[in-house]
Amino acid sequence: MSGFLGSGTPLIADLSLVSLWVLGAVAVGGWVVARQRAFPRHCRLMAWVTFLAWLPILFGMVVPWLGLIRLGSTVFAQPATVVPFMHGVTGGLAQLLMTYTILRMNWRRKWPPRRPLWLMRISLALWLLSIVGGTGVYLLLYG
Protein backbone atom coordinates (compact mmCIF):
# COMPACT_ATOMS: atom_id res chain seq x y z
CA MET A 1 0.00 0.00 0.00
CA SER A 2 1.34 3.40 -0.95
CA GLY A 3 1.91 6.13 1.63
CA PHE A 4 0.05 9.42 1.98
CA LEU A 5 3.03 11.79 1.63
CA GLY A 6 3.46 11.05 -2.06
CA SER A 7 6.45 9.75 -4.00
CA GLY A 8 5.21 6.14 -3.78
CA THR A 9 6.66 5.45 -0.36
CA PRO A 10 5.43 2.55 1.75
CA LEU A 11 2.65 3.50 4.14
CA ILE A 12 4.68 2.38 7.17
CA ALA A 13 7.51 4.78 6.21
CA ASP A 14 5.10 7.73 6.05
CA LEU A 15 3.44 6.75 9.32
CA SER A 16 6.81 6.34 11.04
CA LEU A 17 8.05 9.71 9.84
CA VAL A 18 4.93 11.66 10.79
CA SER A 19 4.40 9.90 14.12
CA LEU A 20 7.97 10.48 15.27
CA TRP A 21 7.82 14.17 14.28
CA VAL A 22 4.61 14.50 16.31
CA LEU A 23 6.14 12.62 19.25
CA GLY A 24 9.26 14.78 18.98
CA ALA A 25 7.14 17.92 19.17
CA VAL A 26 5.34 16.51 22.22
CA ALA A 27 8.71 15.67 23.80
CA VAL A 28 9.83 19.28 23.33
CA GLY A 29 6.52 20.25 24.93
CA GLY A 30 7.44 17.94 27.81
CA TRP A 31 10.71 19.80 28.17
CA VAL A 32 8.75 23.08 28.36
CA VAL A 33 6.47 21.56 31.03
CA ALA A 34 9.56 20.51 33.03
CA ARG A 35 10.95 24.05 32.78
CA GLN A 36 7.66 25.22 34.34
CA ARG A 37 8.36 22.78 37.19
CA ALA A 38 5.18 20.77 36.57
CA PHE A 39 7.08 17.53 37.14
CA PRO A 40 4.20 15.04 37.57
CA ARG A 41 2.70 16.16 34.25
CA HIS A 42 6.16 16.11 32.64
CA CYS A 43 6.79 12.54 33.84
CA ARG A 44 3.47 11.22 32.52
CA LEU A 45 3.90 13.00 29.19
CA MET A 46 7.44 11.76 28.63
CA ALA A 47 6.49 8.20 29.62
CA TRP A 48 3.74 8.19 26.99
CA VAL A 49 6.04 9.68 24.35
CA THR A 50 8.78 7.15 25.08
CA PHE A 51 6.57 4.10 25.00
CA LEU A 52 4.57 5.24 21.95
CA ALA A 53 7.82 5.85 20.09
CA TRP A 54 8.56 2.12 20.29
CA LEU A 55 5.65 1.38 17.89
CA PRO A 56 7.03 3.00 14.71
CA ILE A 57 10.52 1.90 15.64
CA LEU A 58 9.61 -1.77 16.03
CA PHE A 59 7.10 -1.97 13.18
CA GLY A 60 8.65 0.37 10.64
CA MET A 61 12.37 0.65 11.22
CA VAL A 62 13.97 -2.38 12.86
CA VAL A 63 13.44 -4.88 10.02
CA PRO A 64 14.80 -2.62 7.24
CA TRP A 65 17.72 -1.60 9.44
CA LEU A 66 18.61 -5.22 10.22
CA GLY A 67 18.46 -5.91 6.47
CA LEU A 68 20.98 -3.13 5.98
CA ILE A 69 23.27 -4.67 8.59
CA ARG A 70 23.08 -8.03 6.81
CA LEU A 71 24.40 -6.43 3.63
CA GLY A 72 27.80 -6.25 5.28
CA SER A 73 30.53 -3.68 5.50
CA THR A 74 31.28 -3.56 1.77
CA VAL A 75 28.28 -1.33 1.08
CA PHE A 76 29.07 1.24 3.78
CA ALA A 77 30.93 3.45 1.32
CA GLN A 78 27.64 4.73 -0.08
CA PRO A 79 25.51 7.46 1.54
CA ALA A 80 22.41 5.33 0.95
CA THR A 81 23.71 2.89 3.56
CA VAL A 82 25.84 5.05 5.86
CA VAL A 83 23.05 7.53 6.68
CA PRO A 84 20.46 4.86 7.65
CA PHE A 85 23.10 2.98 9.64
CA MET A 86 24.10 6.08 11.63
CA HIS A 87 20.44 7.01 12.12
CA GLY A 88 19.77 3.53 13.48
CA VAL A 89 22.67 3.70 15.90
CA THR A 90 21.78 7.20 17.11
CA GLY A 91 18.06 6.49 17.28
CA GLY A 92 18.50 3.14 18.99
CA LEU A 93 20.80 4.64 21.59
CA ALA A 94 18.39 7.55 22.15
CA GLN A 95 15.36 5.28 22.52
CA LEU A 96 17.10 2.88 24.88
CA LEU A 97 18.42 5.76 26.99
CA MET A 98 14.97 7.38 27.08
CA THR A 99 13.36 4.10 28.10
CA TYR A 100 15.94 3.55 30.84
CA THR A 101 15.41 7.10 32.09
CA ILE A 102 11.62 6.71 32.18
CA LEU A 103 11.86 3.37 33.99
CA ARG A 104 14.36 4.83 36.45
CA MET A 105 12.36 7.99 37.14
CA ASN A 106 8.94 6.35 37.49
CA TRP A 107 9.43 2.82 38.76
CA ARG A 108 13.06 2.05 39.66
CA ARG A 109 14.28 5.06 41.61
CA LYS A 110 17.25 3.18 43.08
CA TRP A 111 18.85 2.63 39.66
CA PRO A 112 21.84 4.87 38.92
CA PRO A 113 22.55 7.71 38.49
CA ARG A 114 21.39 9.50 41.62
CA ARG A 115 20.67 12.73 39.74
CA PRO A 116 19.39 11.74 36.27
CA LEU A 117 18.91 15.22 34.79
CA TRP A 118 21.84 14.70 32.42
CA LEU A 119 20.24 11.45 31.21
CA MET A 120 17.11 13.37 30.27
CA ARG A 121 19.01 16.07 28.44
CA ILE A 122 21.20 13.65 26.50
CA SER A 123 18.16 11.51 25.65
CA LEU A 124 16.21 14.45 24.27
CA ALA A 125 19.18 15.77 22.29
CA LEU A 126 19.93 12.35 20.77
CA TRP A 127 16.29 11.75 20.01
CA LEU A 128 15.84 15.08 18.24
CA LEU A 129 19.05 14.45 16.30
CA SER A 130 17.67 11.04 15.38
CA ILE A 131 14.39 12.56 14.15
CA VAL A 132 16.30 14.92 11.88
CA GLY A 133 18.49 12.01 10.73
CA GLY A 134 15.41 9.88 10.12
CA THR A 135 13.99 12.63 7.94
CA GLY A 136 17.26 12.56 6.01
CA VAL A 137 16.94 8.80 5.61
CA TYR A 138 13.37 9.20 4.38
CA LEU A 139 14.43 11.84 1.82
CA LEU A 140 17.47 9.81 0.76
CA LEU A 141 15.46 6.63 0.21
CA TYR A 142 12.16 8.03 -1.04
CA GLY A 143 12.69 11.71 -1.94
Residue, then its C-alpha position, 0 to 999 in steps of 0.5 A: m500500500s502506498g503512503f500518503l506523503g506522495s512519492g510512492t513510499p510505503l505507508i509504514a515509512d510515512l506513518s513512522l516519519v509523521s508519528l515520530w515528528v509528532l512525538g518529537a514535538v510533544a517531547v519538546g513540549g514535555w521539556v517546556v512543562a519541566r521548565q515550568r516545574a510541573f514535574p508530575r505532568h512532565c513525567r506522565l507526558m514523557a512516559w507516553v512519548t517514550f513508550l509510543a515511540w517504540l511502535p514505529i521503531l519496532f514496526g517500521m524501522v527495525v526490520p529494514w535496518l537489520g536488512l541493511i546490517r546483513l548487507g555487510s561492511t562492503v556497502f558502507a561506502q555509499p551514503a544510501t547505507v551510511v546515513p540509515f546505519m548512523h540514524g539507526v545507531t543514534g536512534g536506537l541509543a536515544q530510545l534505549l536511553m529514554t526508556y531507561t530514564i523513564l523506567r528509572m524515574n517512574w518505577r526504579r528510583k534506586w537505579p543509577p545515576r542518583r541525579p538523572l537530569w543529564l540522562m534526560r538532556i542527553s536523551l532528548a538531544l539524541w532523540l531530536l538528532s535522530i528525528v532529523g536524521g530519520t527525515g534525512v533517511y526518508l528523503l534519501l530513500y524516497g525523496 
